[in-house]
Amino acid sequence: MTAAAYGPPAPTPPTVVAPPRAVPNRARRWRRNLTFDKISLFVVFLGLPLALYVTFVVSPLIQAVSYSFTDWSGFSPNFKPVGLANYLKILSDDTFVKAMRNNTLLAVIVPLIIIVLSLALATMVTVGGASTGQIRGIRAAGFYRVISFFPYAVPAIITGIMWNLIFDPSSGLVNGVLTRMGFSNFKSFPWLGSVRTAMPTMMFVIVWGFVGFYMVLFIAAIKGIPAEIFEAARIDGAGRLRTAWSITIPLIRENVQTAYIYLGIMAIDAFVYAQALNPQGGPENSTLTMSQELLSTAFQKGQFGVACAMGVVMGLMTLLFAGIVFTINRVTGGKDRITLA
């Protein structure tokens, strides 16, 4: 009996062909918009700076960290790893520990003095004028702004040499003026040669060189605050000091934070000023900085591995300082906390 006797044959199931995978619209749009101009823009303004940064910043940093664990002399291709011996050596060295204390003292005191003076001067120049009428600064504010910036325009090494001559004990201007005024004790007073005055003198020179720049920086920040805010504070009866504390500082807090970090980085280094004023570190190493000791260890003692360890410690101190500043700024609040109550 044939299959036809049982009815028609079963139909063959159709073959299902999966459609091609659709490309997401976002991917197609990205490929369509990826033109030669955009690729060249990425290469020039992103790829090239990134390559330079990796070559001249990241790579030397990695090399310095790796050399800090070796006994490299700096003038020989042969060296061997020594583990943490270099770090233990510098942390037990009284001279380097003294330099760390000096830099820490500079990082604590110098930025604070510069910030306070710069804020005070910037406030007077911008909103410290008459208490009635339009919000404005003191008379001849533009003149003071230009004059205050002059010290920063002078190179740091020139500033250091100039003040070294001014504080010279035998023929310096400071001792000459004080002697003429009747202070005979300052006839040959060694400002940079005394343990009591060497560090304060160096701090004064650094402050003199940086106050003007950060004054201009804070002036630009205060100029960005709407005048209506100061007028409202004046109507509420707030004085100049209260307005500066409750209005100006909270609104430019980010600028103050940035300035403090940059000044802290400068203070942890402070090589140019220290080297120009006291190349040998001052009396009893009272002005010695870590950067000076690093230079001496590397090029005079031929211990580049130890010097690299000093550089790593300086970098860690810089990161710690920045972290402390960020933490304090976050804990104390930001520009959203403005109150005259």
Backbone hydrogen bonds, N-H to C=O, Kabsch-Sander energy under -0.5 kcal/mol:
donor,donor_aa,acceptor,acceptor_aa,energy
5,A,2,T,-1.0
6,Y,3,A,-0.9
7,G,4,A,-1.4
17,V,15,T,-0.6
18,A,16,V,-0.6
28,R,24,P,-2.4
29,R,25,N,-2.6
30,W,26,R,-2.3
31,R,27,A,-2.5
32,R,28,R,-2.3
33,N,29,R,-2.1
34,L,30,W,-0.7
35,T,33,N,-1.8
39,I,35,T,-2.3
40,S,36,F,-2.7
41,L,37,D,-2.0
42,F,38,K,-2.4
43,V,39,I,-2.3
44,V,40,S,-2.5
45,F,41,L,-2.6
46,L,42,F,-1.6
47,G,42,F,-2.6
48,L,43,V,-2.4
50,L,46,L,-1.9
51,A,47,G,-2.4
52,L,48,L,-2.5
53,Y,49,P,-2.6
54,V,50,L,-2.5
55,T,51,A,-2.3
56,F,52,L,-2.8
57,V,53,Y,-1.9
58,V,53,Y,-1.9
59,S,54,V,-2.6
61,L,57,V,-1.7
62,I,58,V,-2.4
63,Q,59,S,-2.4
64,A,60,P,-2.6
65,V,61,L,-2.2
66,S,62,I,-2.3
67,Y,63,Q,-2.8
68,S,64,A,-1.5
69,F,66,S,-1.2
70,T,67,Y,-1.9
71,D,80,K,-1.6
82,V,69,F,-3.1
83,G,69,F,-1.0
85,A,82,V,-1.4
88,L,84,L,-2.5
89,K,85,A,-2.0
90,I,86,N,-2.3
91,L,87,Y,-2.1
92,S,88,L,-0.8
93,D,90,I,-0.7
94,D,92,S,-0.6
97,V,93,D,-2.4
98,K,94,D,-2.1
99,A,95,T,-2.0
100,M,96,F,-2.5
101,R,97,V,-2.1
102,N,98,K,-2.2
103,N,99,A,-2.5
104,T,100,M,-2.4
105,L,101,R,-2.5
106,L,102,N,-2.4
107,A,103,N,-2.7
108,V,104,T,-1.5
109,I,105,L,-2.5
110,V,106,L,-1.5
112,L,108,V,-0.5
113,I,109,I,-2.4
114,I,110,V,-2.5
115,I,111,P,-2.7
116,V,112,L,-2.3
117,L,113,I,-2.6
118,S,114,I,-2.7
119,L,115,I,-2.6
120,A,116,V,-2.3
121,L,117,L,-2.6
122,A,118,S,-2.8
123,T,119,L,-2.4
124,M,120,A,-2.1
125,V,121,L,-2.2
126,T,122,A,-1.6
127,V,123,T,-2.3
128,G,123,T,-0.8
128,G,124,M,-0.6
129,G,136,R,-2.6
138,I,124,M,-1.9
141,A,138,I,-0.9
144,Y,140,A,-1.8
145,R,141,A,-2.1
146,V,142,G,-1.8
147,I,143,F,-2.6
148,S,144,Y,-2.4
149,F,145,R,-0.7
149,F,146,V,-0.7
150,F,146,V,-0.6
150,F,147,I,-1.1
152,Y,149,F,-0.5
153,A,149,F,-1.2
153,A,150,F,-0.7
154,V,150,F,-0.9
154,V,151,P,-0.6
159,T,155,P,-2.3
160,G,156,A,-2.5
161,I,157,I,-2.2
162,M,158,I,-2.6
163,W,159,T,-2.4
164,N,160,G,-1.8
165,L,161,I,-1.8
166,I,162,M,-2.0
167,F,163,W,-2.2
168,D,165,L,-1.1
172,G,168,D,-1.7
174,V,166,I,-1.9
176,G,172,G,-1.7
177,V,173,L,-2.6
178,L,174,V,-2.5
179,T,175,N,-2.4
180,R,176,G,-2.1
181,M,177,V,-1.6
182,G,179,T,-1.4
183,F,178,L,-2.4
184,S,182,G,-1.5
186,F,183,F,-1.6
187,K,184,S,-1.5
189,F,186,F,-0.6
191,W,167,F,-0.6
191,W,189,F,-1.3
193,G,190,P,-0.6
194,S,190,P,-0.6
198,A,194,S,-2.2
201,T,197,T,-2.2
202,M,198,A,-2.0
203,M,199,M,-2.4
204,F,200,P,-2.3
205,V,201,T,-2.0
206,I,202,M,-2.2
207,V,203,M,-2.8
208,W,204,F,-2.7
209,G,205,V,-1.7
210,F,206,I,-1.2
210,F,207,V,-0.7
211,V,207,V,-2.1
214,Y,210,F,-1.9
215,M,211,V,-1.9
216,V,212,G,-2.0
217,L,213,F,-2.0
218,F,214,Y,-2.2
219,I,215,M,-2.1
220,A,216,V,-2.1
221,A,217,L,-1.5
222,I,218,F,-2.8
223,K,219,I,-2.4
224,G,220,A,-0.7
224,G,221,A,-0.7
225,I,222,I,-1.8
229,I,226,P,-1.2
230,F,226,P,-0.8
231,E,227,A,-2.2
232,A,228,E,-2.4
233,A,229,I,-2.0
234,R,230,F,-2.3
235,I,231,E,-2.3
236,D,232,A,-1.9
237,G,234,R,-1.3
238,A,233,A,-2.5
243,T,239,G,-2.6
244,A,240,R,-2.5
245,W,241,L,-2.3
246,S,242,R,-2.8
247,I,243,T,-2.3
248,T,243,T,-1.9
249,I,244,A,-2.4
251,L,247,I,-1.7
252,I,248,T,-1.5
253,R,250,P,-0.9
256,V,252,I,-2.1
257,Q,253,R,-2.6
258,T,254,E,-2.4
259,A,255,N,-2.5
260,Y,256,V,-2.6
261,I,257,Q,-2.1
262,Y,258,T,-2.3
263,L,259,A,-2.5
264,G,260,Y,-2.3
265,I,261,I,-2.3
266,M,262,Y,-2.2
267,A,263,L,-2.5
268,I,264,G,-2.3
269,D,265,I,-1.1
270,A,266,M,-2.4
274,A,270,A,-1.8
275,Q,271,F,-2.9
276,A,272,V,-2.2
277,L,273,Y,-2.3
278,N,274,A,-2.5
281,G,278,N,-1.8
285,N,282,G,-1.7
286,S,283,P,-1.4
287,T,281,G,-2.2
288,L,281,G,-0.9
288,L,285,N,-0.6
293,E,289,T,-2.1
294,L,290,M,-2.4
295,L,291,S,-2.2
296,S,292,Q,-2.3
297,T,293,E,-2.5
298,A,294,L,-2.2
299,F,295,L,-2.4
300,Q,296,S,-1.6
301,K,296,S,-1.6
303,Q,297,T,-2.4
304,F,302,G,-0.6
305,G,72,W,-2.2
307,A,303,Q,-2.2
308,C,304,F,-2.5
309,A,305,G,-1.6
310,M,306,V,-1.9
311,G,307,A,-2.2
312,V,308,C,-2.2
313,V,309,A,-2.1
314,M,310,M,-2.3
315,G,311,G,-2.3
316,L,312,V,-2.5
317,M,313,V,-2.4
318,T,314,M,-2.0
319,L,315,G,-2.4
320,L,316,L,-2.5
321,F,317,M,-2.5
322,A,318,T,-2.5
323,G,319,L,-2.5
324,I,320,L,-2.3
325,V,321,F,-2.3
326,F,322,A,-2.6
327,T,323,G,-2.4
328,I,324,I,-2.7
329,N,325,V,-2.4
330,R,326,F,-2.2
331,V,327,T,-2.6
332,T,328,I,-2.5
333,G,329,N,-0.6
337,R,334,G,-1.6
338,I,336,D,-1.2
